[in-house]
Amino acid sequence: MRTTLAALSLLTSLASANPAPLYPGLQLLWSDAFDGSPGQSPNRANWNIITDVRTNNELQTYTPASTNLQLTGGSTIQLIPRRNPSTGAWTSARIESRHVFTPAPNRLTAVEAAIRLGSNPPHTRQGLWPAFWLLGDSIHHGTEWPICGELDILENVSGAPVVHGTLHCGRTQGQGGPCNEPIGRGTATELGGFEGWHTWRLEIDRRDHGGGRGWRGETVRWLKDGREWFVVRGEEIGDEGVWAALTHSPLFIILNVAVGGDWPGYPNDATLDGYGSMMEVDYVAVYQGDLERLKAPE
């Protein structure tokens, strides 16, 4: 069974076996190109495989099984939601980086991944919720969400043809606050097709560009394939402590495919599981330096 699954996964993987790209003006601090044999788990020195989390009223159980999480042998990893045909129960995968990084003062810090989603048509994705995101490491030390800070780089919800980028921050009780909880502060951009590879990047820019505004002039930017599509400035958040939790504090990386939950709702009879509903990742990388602007592809 394991051999058969690995062979199928290779057929679905179209990514080149490339490590994280290098950019002038940026130092590569950490990366994973997901090298390894077909069907293996990701490098445990780089990733924690999560099995004990179910938030947002999600339906799935996360597992380490190769049916849900596997290297392809082509330097990619696949996170695959599965439905048990006998019981209707859903399983999926979630991994969190062991690498924790802190955006440095007077530097630009970038987190980037090349990702594609499986090719099942949108109407078969109700309840599926793939995501690439960051969470404040203080959540591991007793700080409640969203005070710990959350930066969502890519979320696709129920097959809609868009990707959401969102900040979560501030208060734990009530509505609103600087990040408009529980909704968050965000926007969406065109996905660009379920069959294609795209590069998704978040930049935390803590440099002084001459305005003398300190943290108020710092920015968080979202880029798809080198093109900016969303930006939030410190002055928009308006609270130095909240901004520091988001952009001055230790962060770690999460990749997951949730099933169901408060935002997407639950799967329906048309929802498909398997490789056509997966999230596949070519590499994940963290950079730091003085890049002025990532050049978009011609």
Summary of the structure (lengths in Angstrom):
residues: 298
radius of gyration: 18.6
end to end distance: 42.9
largest distance: 62.5
contacts: 999
relative contact order: 0.25
helix: 13%
strand: 37%
